[in-house]
Amino acid sequence: MALTPHVYWAQRHDDIYLRVELTDAQNISVKVHENVLRFRAQGRGAKGQNEYEFSLEFLLPVKPEISYKSTQRQVNITLQKEQRGWWEKLTVHERKPVFLAPDFDRWLDESDAEMEIQERVRLKWLHVLTSFLGFSWIFINMTVRLFIFGQDFLYDTFHSISKVMFFCQILASVEVLNAAFGVVRTRVLPSLIQVVGRNFILFIIFGSLEEMQNKPVVFFVFYLWSSIEIIRYPFYLLSYCDIEWKTLTWLRYTVWIPLYPLGVLAEAVAVIQAIPMFDETKLFSIPLPKPIGTSVSFSYILYIYLVLMVLGLYINFCHLYKLRMRRIHTKKKAT
Ligand SMILES: CCCCCCCCCCCCC[C@@H](O)CC(=O)SCCNC(=O)CCNC(=O)[C@H](O)C(C)(C)COP(=O)(O)OP(=O)(O)OC[C@H]1O[C@@H](n2cnc3c(N)ncnc32)[C@H](O)[C@@H]1OP(=O)(O)O
């Protein structure tokens, strides 16, 4: 006969966490149907190796999608509340099931959870604000210098701007982590493509080849990157205050249409210009065993990278196009 395992629970405003005390659980089945969670698995629990099961009828609706992870010591289940809020108890039952107890390792009361959210929002806000200030400094500085020094500035962009650009792009890498850990509602791949793509150009192509640093292409790449970021970051900043400024939303989801292909084109020109330099300097060349030859030039990696750029452009263009349809066209229909 199936036994009941010990189950520990905790909540946040959006999620429910369950910890099922089963060692080396196997054949796990977790389902939610009509707001009732049914769990069944084999494993080592309080009554030794056995089949264990339980069910819980939740107090309020939860989303049917469940994520669970089995570790050597327990099974961790995460569910999402249908509606954001704080539950006074987990189940509809008058009395708490005997096998259920609070998970004090994850337990927070409502005000602590609220503070946790506020702390997260503060950090996100600080991150976005710093990025916005950085890219604004770059954009304004480049515009002013272009007016003052004219064409000469095209050859000097890297030396006057690169330190702030390095800082901003390192900061932008956090966006991938934010997407991966669900801190912001966005997909990981587009952010990863964007960050890896830009950092490759900045650190490898411009950063490691002195000869590239005096090329006008640096100006175009930096100017195109910063042109979109001085729109994108304020768009996020306003979203933290629940403000929607229609013109900014339109710009955020429209300006990429000319800027993205131009940006990729400028980056591709930089890669193509760098190819003979890597061949000449043998920088980053991959040494080969003596019988085969001396080394493989890094320029081969750059040829592969040019193909990846086309793929990256396609993926992100489709992603941005979908976002535009959702944010601009759906809203128009609704009004
Ligand atoms: C696997 C590795 C492979 C490596 C291959 C390398 C290939 C290289 C190809 C490289 C091509 C890159 C070229 C590029 O560098 C050139 C340029 O940038 S040129 C300049 C023009 N560029 C652009 O216009 C792109 C700008 N960038 C972006 O838009 C984003 O980085 C992107 C990831 C592409 C899309 O952003 P996201 O998916 O986040 O879209 P949203 O902004 O709409 O966000 C979705 C929802 O999440 C909320 N969100 C996101 N971030 C935040 C935040 N920080 N704070 C608060 N909220 C955030 C946002 O509000 C949306 O919410 P909702 O759905 O409610 O509207």
The ligand as a Gaussian input file, in Angstrom:
#p B3LYP/6-31G(d) Opt

LIG

0 1
 C       24.560000      31.075000     -28.151000
 C       25.519000      32.142000     -28.438000
 C       25.619000      32.397000     -29.885000
 C       26.463000      33.545000     -30.188000
 C       26.311000      33.873000     -31.590000
 C       26.769000      35.195000     -31.881000
 C       26.065000      35.720000     -33.056000
 C       26.189000      37.126000     -33.071000
 C       25.067000      37.827000     -33.716000
 C       25.082000      39.149000     -33.164000
 C       24.130000      40.080000     -33.648000
 C       24.087000      41.184000     -32.627000
 C       24.093000      42.478000     -33.277000
 C       23.793000      43.611000     -32.330000
 O       24.806000      43.719000     -31.386000
 C       23.701000      44.825000     -33.092000
 C       23.009000      45.905000     -32.370000
 O       22.660000      45.897000     -31.241000
 S       22.696000      47.235000     -33.363000
 C       21.684000      48.280000     -32.461000
 C       20.228000      47.879000     -32.557000
 N       19.976000      46.802000     -31.680000
 C       18.752000      46.537000     -31.190000
 O       17.784000      47.175000     -31.494000
 C       18.634000      45.415000     -30.205000
 C       18.509000      45.962000     -28.822000
 N       18.458000      44.886000     -27.870000
 C       17.343000      44.348000     -27.434000
 O       16.252000      44.725000     -27.788000
 C       17.473000      43.210000     -26.441000
 O       18.765000      43.088000     -26.047000
 C       16.907000      41.871000     -26.961000
 C       17.420000      40.720000     -26.091000
 C       17.355000      41.611000     -28.409000
 C       15.395000      41.897000     -26.863000
 O       14.997000      42.272000     -25.587000
 P       13.917000      41.495000     -24.700000
 O       13.716000      40.111000     -25.177000
 O       14.283000      41.667000     -23.292000
 O       12.587000      42.273000     -25.082000
 P       11.774000      43.353000     -24.254000
 O       12.596000      44.541000     -24.035000
 O       10.456000      43.556000     -24.932000
 O       11.529000      42.612000     -22.887000
 C       10.594000      41.534000     -22.775000
 C        9.832000      41.735000     -21.476000
 O       10.758000      41.720000     -20.399000
 C       10.757000      42.993000     -19.745000
 N       12.160000      43.320000     -19.450000
 C       13.239000      42.936000     -20.119000
 N       14.354000      43.407000     -19.554000
 C       13.936000      44.118000     -18.489000
 C       14.588000      44.856000     -17.481000
 N       15.923000      44.939000     -17.450000
 N       13.836000      45.437000     -16.541000
 C       12.489000      45.338000     -16.563000
 N       11.802000      44.658000     -17.482000
 C       12.516000      44.068000     -18.428000
 C       10.156000      43.964000     -20.724000
 O        9.555000      45.048000     -20.092000
 C        9.143000      43.084000     -21.421000
 O        8.018000      42.938000     -20.559000
 P        6.515000      42.754000     -21.143000
 O        6.509000      41.418000     -21.807000
 O        5.641000      42.847000     -19.968000
 O        6.308000      43.854000     -22.100000

